[in-house]
Amino acid sequence: MRLGWVILRISFPVIIAIFGVNTMGHAKPAPIAIGFVGDFSDVSRAYTRNAFVAAKMAVDQFNADGGLLGRPVVLHKRDGGNDPQRHEDHVRALAAKEKVVAIFGGASSSCVFKASEACRVLEIPYLVSIGNSQSVVVEHGHPFVFLFAPNTWMESKGFSFFATLMPWQRFAWLGPDYVWGHEVLRYFKQNFDELGAAIDWAVEAWHPLGTRDFAGIVQQIIDAKPDALVVASWGEDVRHFIMQAKPTGLFGQMAVFGGFSLIEGKDGRLIPEGIWTLSRGPFNFLKDKFPMTKAFTEKFHRISGAYPLGFTLCCYDSLLAWRQAVENASSAEPAVVAEALKGMSFSGLRGDRFIRAVDGQLDCPAFFGRLVYRPQYPFAIMELVIEIPAAKTWLPESEVLSRRKGNGP
Protein backbone atom coordinates (compact mmCIF):
# COMPACT_ATOMS: atom_id res chain seq x y z
CA MET A 1 0.00 0.00 0.00
CA ARG A 2 2.69 2.42 1.06
CA LEU A 3 4.90 1.42 -1.91
CA GLY A 4 2.01 1.94 -4.35
CA TRP A 5 1.34 5.42 -2.95
CA VAL A 6 5.00 6.34 -3.37
CA ILE A 7 4.98 5.13 -6.98
CA LEU A 8 1.81 7.10 -7.65
CA ARG A 9 3.32 10.25 -6.12
CA ILE A 10 6.37 9.86 -8.32
CA SER A 11 4.43 8.98 -11.46
CA PHE A 12 1.68 11.59 -11.23
CA PRO A 13 3.90 14.63 -11.92
CA VAL A 14 5.50 12.76 -14.79
CA ILE A 15 2.09 11.93 -16.26
CA ILE A 16 0.96 15.56 -15.86
CA ALA A 17 4.15 16.79 -17.48
CA ILE A 18 3.74 14.43 -20.41
CA PHE A 19 0.09 15.23 -20.98
CA GLY A 20 0.72 18.91 -20.30
CA VAL A 21 3.26 19.04 -23.10
CA ASN A 22 0.87 17.26 -25.43
CA THR A 23 -1.97 19.61 -24.49
CA MET A 24 0.17 22.69 -25.09
CA GLY A 25 1.31 21.23 -28.38
CA HIS A 26 -2.29 21.22 -29.57
CA ALA A 27 -3.25 24.61 -28.07
CA LYS A 28 -4.43 27.28 -30.46
CA PRO A 29 -1.73 29.85 -31.23
CA ALA A 30 -2.25 33.35 -29.84
CA PRO A 31 -3.89 35.69 -32.35
CA ILE A 32 -2.15 38.65 -33.94
CA ALA A 33 -4.11 41.77 -32.91
CA ILE A 34 -4.36 44.84 -35.13
CA GLY A 35 -6.44 48.01 -34.75
CA PHE A 36 -8.54 50.24 -37.00
CA VAL A 37 -9.08 53.76 -35.65
CA GLY A 38 -11.31 55.99 -37.76
CA ASP A 39 -14.16 58.46 -37.85
CA PHE A 40 -17.32 56.35 -37.90
CA SER A 41 -19.61 59.11 -36.60
CA ASP A 42 -18.57 62.54 -37.87
CA VAL A 43 -17.58 64.38 -41.05
CA SER A 44 -15.72 61.48 -42.71
CA ARG A 45 -18.02 58.69 -41.53
CA ALA A 46 -19.04 57.61 -45.06
CA TYR A 47 -15.39 57.18 -46.08
CA THR A 48 -14.50 55.36 -42.87
CA ARG A 49 -17.41 52.94 -42.92
CA ASN A 50 -16.72 52.10 -46.55
CA ALA A 51 -13.01 51.56 -45.87
CA PHE A 52 -13.64 49.41 -42.80
CA VAL A 53 -15.58 46.92 -44.93
CA ALA A 54 -12.38 46.41 -46.92
CA ALA A 55 -10.26 46.08 -43.76
CA LYS A 56 -12.58 43.36 -42.46
CA MET A 57 -12.57 41.64 -45.86
CA ALA A 58 -8.79 41.56 -45.79
CA VAL A 59 -8.60 40.09 -42.30
CA ASP A 60 -11.27 37.50 -43.11
CA GLN A 61 -9.25 36.47 -46.15
CA PHE A 62 -6.03 36.26 -44.14
CA ASN A 63 -7.75 33.91 -41.69
CA ALA A 64 -9.37 31.87 -44.46
CA ASP A 65 -5.86 31.36 -45.85
CA GLY A 66 -4.66 30.02 -42.51
CA GLY A 67 -3.79 33.28 -40.77
CA LEU A 68 -0.31 34.80 -40.63
CA LEU A 69 2.65 32.82 -39.39
CA GLY A 70 0.16 30.14 -38.40
CA ARG A 71 -1.74 32.57 -36.16
CA PRO A 72 -5.24 34.04 -36.62
CA VAL A 73 -5.58 37.81 -37.07
CA VAL A 74 -8.03 39.80 -34.92
CA LEU A 75 -9.19 43.28 -35.97
CA HIS A 76 -10.22 45.75 -33.24
CA LYS A 77 -12.36 48.72 -34.35
CA ARG A 78 -12.51 52.10 -32.58
CA ASP A 79 -14.43 55.30 -33.38
CA GLY A 80 -12.46 58.48 -32.81
CA GLY A 81 -14.99 60.73 -34.57
CA ASN A 82 -13.27 63.90 -35.73
CA ASP A 83 -11.57 64.38 -32.36
CA PRO A 84 -7.74 64.20 -32.52
CA GLN A 85 -7.42 63.42 -28.82
CA ARG A 86 -9.81 60.48 -29.07
CA HIS A 87 -7.73 59.07 -31.93
CA GLU A 88 -4.58 59.27 -29.82
CA ASP A 89 -6.34 57.77 -26.79
CA HIS A 90 -7.66 54.86 -28.85
CA VAL A 91 -4.20 54.09 -30.20
CA ARG A 92 -2.71 54.06 -26.72
CA ALA A 93 -5.55 51.95 -25.29
CA LEU A 94 -5.37 49.42 -28.13
CA ALA A 95 -1.65 49.04 -27.56
CA ALA A 96 -2.01 48.66 -23.78
CA LYS A 97 -5.13 46.49 -23.56
CA GLU A 98 -5.32 44.59 -26.85
CA LYS A 99 -1.58 44.42 -27.57
CA VAL A 100 -2.10 45.45 -31.19
CA VAL A 101 0.94 45.30 -33.47
CA ALA A 102 -0.31 47.73 -36.16
CA ILE A 103 -2.88 50.51 -36.55
CA PHE A 104 -4.88 51.18 -39.73
CA GLY A 105 -7.46 53.77 -40.86
CA GLY A 106 -7.24 57.50 -40.23
CA ALA A 107 -9.54 60.52 -40.50
CA SER A 108 -8.93 64.24 -40.94
CA SER A 109 -5.24 65.09 -40.93
CA SER A 110 -5.48 66.64 -37.45
CA CYS A 111 -6.59 63.26 -36.12
CA VAL A 112 -3.90 61.46 -38.09
CA PHE A 113 -1.17 63.70 -36.62
CA LYS A 114 -2.16 62.78 -33.05
CA ALA A 115 -2.50 59.06 -33.80
CA SER A 116 0.81 59.12 -35.67
CA GLU A 117 2.64 60.70 -32.75
CA ALA A 118 1.25 58.03 -30.43
CA CYS A 119 2.44 55.32 -32.82
CA ARG A 120 5.88 56.91 -32.95
CA VAL A 121 6.19 56.83 -29.16
CA LEU A 122 4.78 53.30 -28.92
CA GLU A 123 6.83 52.14 -31.96
CA ILE A 124 3.81 50.62 -33.70
CA PRO A 125 3.34 50.84 -37.50
CA TYR A 126 0.57 53.25 -38.51
CA LEU A 127 -0.68 52.52 -42.02
CA VAL A 128 -2.82 55.50 -43.05
CA SER A 129 -5.45 55.42 -45.80
CA ILE A 130 -7.74 58.34 -44.78
CA GLY A 131 -6.13 61.73 -44.15
CA ASN A 132 -3.28 62.57 -46.52
CA SER A 133 -1.49 65.72 -45.42
CA GLN A 134 2.04 65.70 -46.77
CA SER A 135 3.22 66.70 -43.30
CA VAL A 136 2.24 63.28 -41.95
CA VAL A 137 5.10 61.56 -43.79
CA VAL A 138 7.42 64.48 -44.58
CA GLU A 139 7.78 67.25 -41.98
CA HIS A 140 6.40 65.04 -39.18
CA GLY A 141 7.31 61.69 -40.65
CA HIS A 142 8.99 58.97 -38.58
CA PRO A 143 9.96 55.31 -38.99
CA PHE A 144 6.52 54.00 -38.01
CA VAL A 145 4.13 55.97 -40.25
CA PHE A 146 3.18 54.95 -43.81
CA LEU A 147 0.78 56.66 -46.21
CA PHE A 148 -1.19 54.64 -48.78
CA ALA A 149 -2.82 57.57 -50.59
CA PRO A 150 -1.10 60.27 -52.64
CA ASN A 151 -0.30 63.06 -50.20
CA THR A 152 -1.49 66.64 -50.58
CA TRP A 153 1.65 67.75 -52.41
CA MET A 154 1.30 64.89 -54.90
CA GLU A 155 -2.39 65.59 -55.52
CA SER A 156 -1.92 69.34 -55.84
CA LYS A 157 0.98 68.95 -58.24
CA GLY A 158 -1.04 66.47 -60.28
CA PHE A 159 -3.92 68.95 -60.35
CA SER A 160 -1.57 71.69 -61.53
CA PHE A 161 -0.52 69.53 -64.50
CA PHE A 162 -4.16 68.72 -65.16
CA ALA A 163 -5.38 72.32 -64.88
CA THR A 164 -2.84 73.64 -67.39
CA LEU A 165 -4.58 71.46 -69.98
CA MET A 166 -7.82 73.38 -69.36
CA PRO A 167 -8.79 76.90 -70.49
CA TRP A 168 -9.26 78.08 -66.88
CA GLN A 169 -7.45 81.22 -65.71
CA ARG A 170 -9.65 82.70 -62.99
CA PHE A 171 -10.20 80.40 -59.99
CA ALA A 172 -12.38 80.37 -56.90
CA TRP A 173 -11.49 78.26 -53.86
CA LEU A 174 -13.71 76.51 -51.33
CA GLY A 175 -11.97 74.69 -48.51
CA PRO A 176 -12.09 73.59 -44.86
CA ASP A 177 -10.41 76.00 -42.49
CA TYR A 178 -7.76 73.79 -40.89
CA VAL A 179 -4.21 72.67 -41.61
CA TRP A 180 -5.04 70.29 -44.46
CA GLY A 181 -7.10 72.84 -46.44
CA HIS A 182 -4.53 75.61 -46.10
CA GLU A 183 -1.75 73.19 -47.00
CA VAL A 184 -3.53 72.15 -50.20
CA LEU A 185 -4.14 75.72 -51.40
CA ARG A 186 -0.56 76.73 -50.59
CA TYR A 187 0.71 73.83 -52.68
CA PHE A 188 -1.66 74.68 -55.56
CA LYS A 189 -0.33 78.22 -55.67
CA GLN A 190 3.28 77.08 -55.43
CA ASN A 191 2.87 74.53 -58.22
CA PHE A 192 1.14 76.99 -60.53
CA ASP A 193 3.97 79.49 -59.95
CA GLU A 194 6.60 76.86 -60.76
CA LEU A 195 4.76 75.97 -63.98
CA GLY A 196 4.48 79.64 -64.92
CA ALA A 197 0.70 79.34 -65.26
CA ALA A 198 -1.01 82.72 -65.58
CA ILE A 199 -3.91 82.25 -63.20
CA ASP A 200 -5.78 84.46 -60.75
CA TRP A 201 -7.49 83.44 -57.49
CA ALA A 202 -10.70 85.45 -57.57
CA VAL A 203 -11.92 84.43 -54.12
CA GLU A 204 -10.91 82.14 -51.24
CA ALA A 205 -13.90 80.87 -49.25
CA TRP A 206 -13.16 79.03 -45.99
CA HIS A 207 -15.46 77.16 -43.62
CA PRO A 208 -15.02 75.13 -40.42
CA LEU A 209 -15.27 71.35 -40.60
CA GLY A 210 -18.82 70.19 -40.00
CA THR A 211 -20.54 73.36 -41.22
CA ARG A 212 -24.05 73.07 -42.68
CA ASP A 213 -24.80 76.62 -43.85
CA PHE A 214 -23.12 77.42 -47.18
CA ALA A 215 -25.62 80.02 -48.45
CA GLY A 216 -23.32 83.02 -47.97
CA ILE A 217 -20.31 81.19 -49.40
CA VAL A 218 -22.26 80.07 -52.47
CA GLN A 219 -23.23 83.67 -53.24
CA GLN A 220 -19.66 84.87 -52.62
CA ILE A 221 -18.38 82.40 -55.22
CA ILE A 222 -21.05 83.31 -57.78
CA ASP A 223 -20.33 87.03 -57.37
CA ALA A 224 -16.61 86.44 -58.04
CA LYS A 225 -17.44 85.07 -61.55
CA PRO A 226 -14.56 82.56 -61.77
CA ASP A 227 -13.81 80.30 -64.73
CA ALA A 228 -13.49 77.37 -62.34
CA LEU A 229 -14.24 76.55 -58.74
CA VAL A 230 -11.88 74.26 -56.81
CA VAL A 231 -13.80 72.44 -54.08
CA ALA A 232 -11.42 71.13 -51.42
CA SER A 233 -14.26 70.46 -48.96
CA TRP A 234 -15.00 66.80 -48.29
CA GLY A 235 -17.23 64.34 -46.47
CA GLU A 236 -20.55 65.61 -45.21
CA ASP A 237 -19.43 69.20 -45.83
CA VAL A 238 -19.33 68.73 -49.60
CA ARG A 239 -22.76 67.07 -49.51
CA HIS A 240 -24.27 70.14 -47.82
CA PHE A 241 -22.46 72.49 -50.21
CA ILE A 242 -23.80 70.72 -53.31
CA MET A 243 -27.34 70.62 -51.94
CA GLN A 244 -27.30 74.38 -51.37
CA ALA A 245 -25.38 75.32 -54.53
CA LYS A 246 -27.47 73.37 -57.06
CA PRO A 247 -30.64 75.49 -56.79
CA THR A 248 -28.62 78.68 -57.42
CA GLY A 249 -27.36 77.49 -60.80
CA LEU A 250 -23.73 77.73 -59.68
CA PHE A 251 -22.72 74.55 -61.48
CA GLY A 252 -23.93 75.95 -64.79
CA GLN A 253 -21.94 79.17 -64.42
CA MET A 254 -18.41 77.80 -63.99
CA ALA A 255 -16.35 74.66 -64.31
CA VAL A 256 -16.08 72.78 -61.03
CA PHE A 257 -13.23 70.60 -59.83
CA GLY A 258 -12.91 68.74 -56.51
CA GLY A 259 -12.45 65.49 -54.66
CA PHE A 260 -16.02 64.33 -55.02
CA SER A 261 -16.24 60.80 -53.66
CA LEU A 262 -19.18 58.55 -54.32
CA ILE A 263 -22.45 59.62 -52.73
CA GLU A 264 -24.91 56.75 -52.44
CA GLY A 265 -28.41 56.17 -51.08
CA LYS A 266 -31.07 58.84 -51.49
CA ASP A 267 -28.43 61.40 -52.57
CA GLY A 268 -26.84 59.06 -55.10
CA ARG A 269 -27.46 61.40 -58.04
CA LEU A 270 -26.77 64.59 -56.13
CA ILE A 271 -23.46 65.41 -57.85
CA PRO A 272 -23.97 67.33 -61.11
CA GLU A 273 -22.83 65.34 -64.12
CA GLY A 274 -19.78 66.61 -65.98
CA ILE A 275 -17.85 68.17 -63.12
CA TRP A 276 -14.17 67.33 -62.83
CA THR A 277 -12.76 65.35 -59.95
CA LEU A 278 -9.75 63.53 -58.57
CA SER A 279 -9.65 60.13 -56.93
CA ARG A 280 -7.19 58.03 -54.97
CA GLY A 281 -8.53 54.95 -56.71
CA PRO A 282 -11.49 54.99 -59.16
CA PHE A 283 -12.78 51.42 -58.89
CA ASN A 284 -14.48 51.36 -62.32
CA PHE A 285 -11.26 52.40 -64.06
CA LEU A 286 -8.96 50.12 -62.04
CA LYS A 287 -11.13 47.00 -62.22
CA ASP A 288 -10.77 47.06 -65.99
CA LYS A 289 -6.97 47.17 -65.62
CA PHE A 290 -6.35 44.63 -62.86
CA PRO A 291 -8.09 41.26 -62.31
CA MET A 292 -7.43 41.52 -58.56
CA THR A 293 -9.33 44.82 -58.41
CA LYS A 294 -12.21 43.42 -60.44
CA ALA A 295 -12.55 40.44 -58.08
CA PHE A 296 -12.27 42.73 -55.03
CA THR A 297 -14.93 45.13 -56.35
CA GLU A 298 -17.39 42.32 -57.07
CA LYS A 299 -16.85 40.75 -53.65
CA PHE A 300 -17.11 44.14 -51.92
CA HIS A 301 -20.44 44.76 -53.62
CA ARG A 302 -21.75 41.29 -52.72
CA ILE A 303 -20.85 41.79 -49.08
CA SER A 304 -21.89 45.41 -48.57
CA GLY A 305 -24.28 46.27 -51.40
CA ALA A 306 -22.04 49.29 -52.05
CA TYR A 307 -18.97 50.04 -54.17
CA PRO A 308 -15.48 50.88 -52.90
CA LEU A 309 -14.29 54.46 -52.58
CA GLY A 310 -10.75 55.51 -53.41
CA PHE A 311 -10.03 55.61 -49.66
CA THR A 312 -11.22 52.02 -49.50
CA LEU A 313 -8.79 50.76 -52.13
CA CYS A 314 -6.02 52.54 -50.22
CA CYS A 315 -7.12 50.82 -47.02
CA TYR A 316 -7.19 47.35 -48.55
CA ASP A 317 -3.74 47.94 -50.03
CA SER A 318 -2.45 48.91 -46.58
CA LEU A 319 -3.58 45.53 -45.20
CA LEU A 320 -2.01 43.68 -48.14
CA ALA A 321 1.28 45.50 -47.60
CA TRP A 322 1.28 44.77 -43.87
CA ARG A 323 0.62 41.07 -44.50
CA GLN A 324 3.51 40.88 -46.94
CA ALA A 325 5.83 42.68 -44.54
CA VAL A 326 4.92 40.19 -41.78
CA GLU A 327 5.58 37.27 -44.12
CA ASN A 328 8.83 38.77 -45.41
CA ALA A 329 10.06 39.37 -41.87
CA SER A 330 8.69 36.07 -40.50
CA SER A 331 7.53 38.17 -37.57
CA ALA A 332 4.60 40.35 -36.52
CA GLU A 333 6.73 42.34 -34.07
CA PRO A 334 5.96 46.04 -34.73
CA ALA A 335 9.53 47.31 -35.07
CA VAL A 336 10.52 44.42 -37.32
CA VAL A 337 7.48 44.89 -39.57
CA ALA A 338 8.02 48.67 -39.78
CA GLU A 339 11.54 48.04 -41.03
CA ALA A 340 10.28 45.43 -43.52
CA LEU A 341 7.76 47.90 -44.97
CA LYS A 342 10.45 50.39 -45.98
CA GLY A 343 11.29 50.03 -49.64
CA MET A 344 9.02 46.99 -49.98
CA SER A 345 7.24 46.16 -53.25
CA PHE A 346 3.87 44.43 -53.38
CA SER A 347 0.89 43.91 -55.68
CA GLY A 348 -2.24 45.80 -54.69
CA LEU A 349 -5.53 47.05 -56.07
CA ARG A 350 -3.71 49.82 -57.94
CA GLY A 351 -1.17 47.47 -59.52
CA ASP A 352 2.45 46.79 -58.57
CA ARG A 353 3.53 49.38 -56.03
CA PHE A 354 6.36 50.08 -53.61
CA ILE A 355 6.76 52.01 -50.37
CA ARG A 356 9.48 54.62 -50.46
CA ALA A 357 11.89 54.02 -47.58
CA VAL A 358 12.75 57.66 -46.93
CA ASP A 359 9.22 58.72 -45.97
CA GLY A 360 6.90 55.69 -45.96
CA GLN A 361 4.95 57.12 -48.91
CA LEU A 362 3.40 54.63 -51.33
CA ASP A 363 4.22 55.35 -54.97
CA CYS A 364 0.52 55.64 -55.78
CA PRO A 365 -0.76 57.64 -58.75
CA ALA A 366 -3.28 60.47 -58.63
CA PHE A 367 -6.32 60.06 -60.89
CA PHE A 368 -8.24 62.88 -62.58
CA GLY A 369 -11.37 62.65 -64.69
CA ARG A 370 -14.97 63.68 -65.29
CA LEU A 371 -18.02 62.41 -63.41
CA VAL A 372 -20.77 60.80 -65.47
CA TYR A 373 -23.81 58.64 -64.75
CA ARG A 374 -24.11 55.13 -66.16
CA PRO A 375 -27.14 52.81 -65.86
CA GLN A 376 -25.27 50.10 -63.93
CA TYR A 377 -24.35 52.42 -61.06
CA PRO A 378 -26.61 54.52 -58.80
CA PHE A 379 -24.03 57.33 -58.61
CA ALA A 380 -21.54 59.21 -60.77
CA ILE A 381 -18.35 57.42 -61.79
CA MET A 382 -15.11 58.80 -63.17
CA GLU A 383 -14.43 58.58 -66.89
CA LEU A 384 -11.88 60.18 -69.25
CA VAL A 385 -9.36 59.25 -66.57
CA ILE A 386 -5.89 60.79 -66.54
CA GLU A 387 -3.42 58.84 -64.36
CA ILE A 388 -0.40 60.78 -63.11
CA PRO A 389 2.31 58.56 -61.55
CA ALA A 390 4.01 59.31 -58.25
CA ALA A 391 7.37 59.74 -59.96
CA LYS A 392 6.06 62.98 -61.50
CA THR A 393 4.47 64.36 -58.34
CA TRP A 394 6.25 63.42 -55.14
CA LEU A 395 9.07 65.37 -53.55
CA PRO A 396 12.64 64.27 -54.25
CA GLU A 397 14.16 62.30 -51.40
CA SER A 398 16.67 65.07 -50.71
CA GLU A 399 13.79 67.53 -50.27
CA VAL A 400 12.03 65.17 -47.86
CA LEU A 401 15.14 64.96 -45.70
CA SER A 402 15.64 68.72 -45.85
CA ARG A 403 12.07 69.47 -44.75
CA ARG A 404 12.18 66.89 -41.98
CA LYS A 405 15.45 68.21 -40.54
CA GLY A 406 14.95 69.44 -37.01
CA ASN A 407 11.60 67.65 -36.56
CA GLY A 408 13.09 64.48 -35.09
CA PRO A 409 13.53 61.05 -36.66
C-alpha positions in Angstrom: 0.0 0.0 0.0 2.7 2.4 1.1 4.9 1.4 -1.9 2.0 1.9 -4.3 1.3 5.4 -3.0 5.0 6.3 -3.4 5.0 5.1 -7.0 1.8 7.1 -7.6 3.3 10.2 -6.1 6.4 9.9 -8.3 4.4 9.0 -11.5 1.7 11.6 -11.2 3.9 14.6 -11.9 5.5 12.8 -14.8 2.1 11.9 -16.3 1.0 15.6 -15.9 4.1 16.8 -17.5 3.7 14.4 -20.4 0.1 15.2 -21.0 0.7 18.9 -20.3 3.3 19.0 -23.1 0.9 17.3 -25.4 -2.0 19.6 -24.5 0.2 22.7 -25.1 1.3 21.2 -28.4 -2.3 21.2 -29.6 -3.2 24.6 -28.1 -4.4 27.3 -30.5 -1.7 29.8 -31.2 -2.3 33.3 -29.8 -3.9 35.7 -32.4 -2.2 38.7 -33.9 -4.1 41.8 -32.9 -4.4 44.8 -35.1 -6.4 48.0 -34.7 -8.5 50.2 -37.0 -9.1 53.8 -35.6 -11.3 56.0 -37.8 -14.2 58.5 -37.8 -17.3 56.4 -37.9 -19.6 59.1 -36.6 -18.6 62.5 -37.9 -17.6 64.4 -41.0 -15.7 61.5 -42.7 -18.0 58.7 -41.5 -19.0 57.6 -45.1 -15.4 57.2 -46.1 -14.5 55.4 -42.9 -17.4 52.9 -42.9 -16.7 52.1 -46.5 -13.0 51.6 -45.9 -13.6 49.4 -42.8 -15.6 46.9 -44.9 -12.4 46.4 -46.9 -10.3 46.1 -43.8 -12.6 43.4 -42.5 -12.6 41.6 -45.9 -8.8 41.6 -45.8 -8.6 40.1 -42.3 -11.3 37.5 -43.1 -9.2 36.5 -46.2 -6.0 36.3 -44.1 -7.8 33.9 -41.7 -9.4 31.9 -44.5 -5.9 31.4 -45.8 -4.7 30.0 -42.5 -3.8 33.3 -40.8 -0.3 34.8 -40.6 2.6 32.8 -39.4 0.2 30.1 -38.4 -1.7 32.6 -36.2 -5.2 34.0 -36.6 -5.6 37.8 -37.1 -8.0 39.8 -34.9 -9.2 43.3 -36.0 -10.2 45.8 -33.2 -12.4 48.7 -34.4 -12.5 52.1 -32.6 -14.4 55.3 -33.4 -12.5 58.5 -32.8 -15.0 60.7 -34.6 -13.3 63.9 -35.7 -11.6 64.4 -32.4 -7.7 64.2 -32.5 -7.4 63.4 -28.8 -9.8 60.5 -29.1 -7.7 59.1 -31.9 -4.6 59.3 -29.8 -6.3 57.8 -26.8 -7.7 54.9 -28.8 -4.2 54.1 -30.2 -2.7 54.1 -26.7 -5.5 52.0 -25.3 -5.4 49.4 -28.1 -1.6 49.0 -27.6 -2.0 48.7 -23.8 -5.1 46.5 -23.6 -5.3 44.6 -26.9 -1.6 44.4 -27.6 -2.1 45.5 -31.2 0.9 45.3 -33.5 -0.3 47.7 -36.2 -2.9 50.5 -36.6 -4.9 51.2 -39.7 -7.5 53.8 -40.9 -7.2 57.5 -40.2 -9.5 60.5 -40.5 -8.9 64.2 -40.9 -5.2 65.1 -40.9 -5.5 66.6 -37.5 -6.6 63.3 -36.1 -3.9 61.5 -38.1 -1.2 63.7 -36.6 -2.2 62.8 -33.1 -2.5 59.1 -33.8 0.8 59.1 -35.7 2.6 60.7 -32.7 1.2 58.0 -30.4 2.4 55.3 -32.8 5.9 56.9 -32.9 6.2 56.8 -29.2 4.8 53.3 -28.9 6.8 52.1 -32.0 3.8 50.6 -33.7 3.3 50.8 -37.5 0.6 53.3 -38.5 -0.7 52.5 -42.0 -2.8 55.5 -43.0 -5.5 55.4 -45.8 -7.7 58.3 -44.8 -6.1 61.7 -44.1 -3.3 62.6 -46.5 -1.5 65.7 -45.4 2.0 65.7 -46.8 3.2 66.7 -43.3 2.2 63.3 -41.9 5.1 61.6 -43.8 7.4 64.5 -44.6 7.8 67.3 -42.0 6.4 65.0 -39.2 7.3 61.7 -40.7 9.0 59.0 -38.6 10.0 55.3 -39.0 6.5 54.0 -38.0 4.1 56.0 -40.3 3.2 54.9 -43.8 0.8 56.7 -46.2 -1.2 54.6 -48.8 -2.8 57.6 -50.6 -1.1 60.3 -52.6 -0.3 63.1 -50.2 -1.5 66.6 -50.6 1.6 67.7 -52.4 1.3 64.9 -54.9 -2.4 65.6 -55.5 -1.9 69.3 -55.8 1.0 69.0 -58.2 -1.0 66.5 -60.3 -3.9 68.9 -60.3 -1.6 71.7 -61.5 -0.5 69.5 -64.5 -4.2 68.7 -65.2 -5.4 72.3 -64.9 -2.8 73.6 -67.4 -4.6 71.5 -70.0 -7.8 73.4 -69.4 -8.8 76.9 -70.5 -9.3 78.1 -66.9 -7.4 81.2 -65.7 -9.6 82.7 -63.0 -10.2 80.4 -60.0 -12.4 80.4 -56.9 -11.5 78.3 -53.9 -13.7 76.5 -51.3 -12.0 74.7 -48.5 -12.1 73.6 -44.9 -10.4 76.0 -42.5 -7.8 73.8 -40.9 -4.2 72.7 -41.6 -5.0 70.3 -44.5 -7.1 72.8 -46.4 -4.5 75.6 -46.1 -1.7 73.2 -47.0 -3.5 72.1 -50.2 -4.1 75.7 -51.4 -0.6 76.7 -50.6 0.7 73.8 -52.7 -1.7 74.7 -55.6 -0.3 78.2 -55.7 3.3 77.1 -55.4 2.9 74.5 -58.2 1.1 77.0 -60.5 4.0 79.5 -59.9 6.6 76.9 -60.8 4.8 76.0 -64.0 4.5 79.6 -64.9 0.7 79.3 -65.3 -1.0 82.7 -65.6 -3.9 82.3 -63.2 -5.8 84.5 -60.7 -7.5 83.4 -57.5 -10.7 85.5 -57.6 -11.9 84.4 -54.1 -10.9 82.1 -51.2 -13.9 80.9 -49.2 -13.2 79.0 -46.0 -15.5 77.2 -43.6 -15.0 75.1 -40.4 -15.3 71.4 -40.6 -18.8 70.2 -40.0 -20.5 73.4 -41.2 -24.0 73.1 -42.7 -24.8 76.6 -43.8 -23.1 77.4 -47.2 -25.6 80.0 -48.4 -23.3 83.0 -48.0 -20.3 81.2 -49.4 -22.3 80.1 -52.5 -23.2 83.7 -53.2 -19.7 84.9 -52.6 -18.4 82.4 -55.2 -21.1 83.3 -57.8 -20.3 87.0 -57.4 -16.6 86.4 -58.0 -17.4 85.1 -61.6 -14.6 82.6 -61.8 -13.8 80.3 -64.7 -13.5 77.4 -62.3 -14.2 76.5 -58.7 -11.9 74.3 -56.8 -13.8 72.4 -54.1 -11.4 71.1 -51.4 -14.3 70.5 -49.0 -15.0 66.8 -48.3 -17.2 64.3 -46.5 -20.6 65.6 -45.2 -19.4 69.2 -45.8 -19.3 68.7 -49.6 -22.8 67.1 -49.5 -24.3 70.1 -47.8 -22.5 72.5 -50.2 -23.8 70.7 -53.3 -27.3 70.6 -51.9 -27.3 74.4 -51.4 -25.4 75.3 -54.5 -27.5 73.4 -57.1 -30.6 75.5 -56.8 -28.6 78.7 -57.4 -27.4 77.5 -60.8 -23.7 77.7 -59.7 -22.7 74.6 -61.5 -23.9 76.0 -64.8 -21.9 79.2 -64.4 -18.4 77.8 -64.0 -16.3 74.7 -64.3 -16.1 72.8 -61.0 -13.2 70.6 -59.8 -12.9 68.7 -56.5 -12.5 65.5 -54.7 -16.0 64.3 -55.0 -16.2 60.8 -53.7 -19.2 58.5 -54.3 -22.5 59.6 -52.7 -24.9 56.8 -52.4 -28.4 56.2 -51.1 -31.1 58.8 -51.5 -28.4 61.4 -52.6 -26.8 59.1 -55.1 -27.5 61.4 -58.0 -26.8 64.6 -56.1 -23.5 65.4 -57.9 -24.0 67.3 -61.1 -22.8 65.3 -64.1 -19.8 66.6 -66.0 -17.9 68.2 -63.1 -14.2 67.3 -62.8 -12.8 65.3 -60.0 -9.7 63.5 -58.6 -9.6 60.1 -56.9 -7.2 58.0 -55.0 -8.5 55.0 -56.7 -11.5 55.0 -59.2 -12.8 51.4 -58.9 -14.5 51.4 -62.3 -11.3 52.4 -64.1 -9.0 50.1 -62.0 -11.1 47.0 -62.2 -10.8 47.1 -66.0 -7.0 47.2 -65.6 -6.4 44.6 -62.9 -8.1 41.3 -62.3 -7.4 41.5 -58.6 -9.3 44.8 -58.4 -12.2 43.4 -60.4 -12.5 40.4 -58.1 -12.3 42.7 -55.0 -14.9 45.1 -56.4 -17.4 42.3 -57.1 -16.9 40.8 -53.7 -17.1 44.1 -51.9 -20.4 44.8 -53.6 -21.8 41.3 -52.7 -20.8 41.8 -49.1 -21.9 45.4 -48.6 -24.3 46.3 -51.4 -22.0 49.3 -52.1 -19.0 50.0 -54.2 -15.5 50.9 -52.9 -14.3 54.5 -52.6 -10.8 55.5 -53.4 -10.0 55.6 -49.7 -11.2 52.0 -49.5 -8.8 50.8 -52.1 -6.0 52.5 -50.2 -7.1 50.8 -47.0 -7.2 47.4 -48.6 -3.7 47.9 -50.0 -2.4 48.9 -46.6 -3.6 45.5 -45.2 -2.0 43.7 -48.1 1.3 45.5 -47.6 1.3 44.8 -43.9 0.6 41.1 -44.5 3.5 40.9 -46.9 5.8 42.7 -44.5 4.9 40.2 -41.8 5.6 37.3 -44.1 8.8 38.8 -45.4 10.1 39.4 -41.9 8.7 36.1 -40.5 7.5 38.2 -37.6 4.6 40.4 -36.5 6.7 42.3 -34.1 6.0 46.0 -34.7 9.5 47.3 -35.1 10.5 44.4 -37.3 7.5 44.9 -39.6 8.0 48.7 -39.8 11.5 48.0 -41.0 10.3 45.4 -43.5 7.8 47.9 -45.0 10.5 50.4 -46.0 11.3 50.0 -49.6 9.0 47.0 -50.0 7.2 46.2 -53.3 3.9 44.4 -53.4 0.9 43.9 -55.7 -2.2 45.8 -54.7 -5.5 47.1 -56.1 -3.7 49.8 -57.9 -1.2 47.5 -59.5 2.4 46.8 -58.6 3.5 49.4 -56.0 6.4 50.1 -53.6 6.8 52.0 -50.4 9.5 54.6 -50.5 11.9 54.0 -47.6 12.7 57.7 -46.9 9.2 58.7 -46.0 6.9 55.7 -46.0 4.9 57.1 -48.9 3.4 54.6 -51.3 4.2 55.4 -55.0 0.5 55.6 -55.8 -0.8 57.6 -58.7 -3.3 60.5 -58.6 -6.3 60.1 -60.9 -8.2 62.9 -62.6 -11.4 62.7 -64.7 -15.0 63.7 -65.3 -18.0 62.4 -63.4 -20.8 60.8 -65.5 -23.8 58.6 -64.7 -24.1 55.1 -66.2 -27.1 52.8 -65.9 -25.3 50.1 -63.9 -24.3 52.4 -61.1 -26.6 54.5 -58.8 -24.0 57.3 -58.6 -21.5 59.2 -60.8 -18.4 57.4 -61.8 -15.1 58.8 -63.2 -14.4 58.6 -66.9 -11.9 60.2 -69.2 -9.4 59.2 -66.6 -5.9 60.8 -66.5 -3.4 58.8 -64.4 -0.4 60.8 -63.1 2.3 58.6 -61.5 4.0 59.3 -58.3 7.4 59.7 -60.0 6.1 63.0 -61.5 4.5 64.4 -58.3 6.3 63.4 -55.1 9.1 65.4 -53.5 12.6 64.3 -54.3 14.2 62.3 -51.4 16.7 65.1 -50.7 13.8 67.5 -50.3 12.0 65.2 -47.9 15.1 65.0 -45.7 15.6 68.7 -45.8 12.1 69.5 -44.7 12.2 66.9 -42.0 15.4 68.2 -40.5 14.9 69.4 -37.0 11.6 67.7 -36.6 13.1 64.5 -35.1 13.5 61.0 -36.7 
